[in-house]
Amino acid sequence: MDGYEDTLAIRSLKDETKKNIAILATSADVTEHISKRCTEIGVNDYISKPMIQVGLRQKIETLVFKSL
């Protein structure tokens, strides 16, 4: 499975808690197409590689605090 398939599988779960888990996609491809596709399938946020540690941490913290 790739990240798209993983996300679709998670979003199709019956358990609401598991199905609504935060998903942060990563890719070396920075095209608009990738970002749009991620949004369409239910990814919460996207970060391109190479990742800067501070940027990654900020995205993770944002996702965690939104879920509280």
ABEGO torsion letter per residue (X at the ends): XBAAAAAAAAAABABAAAAABBBBBBBABABAAAAAAAAAAGBABBBBOBBBAAAAAAAAAAAAAAAX
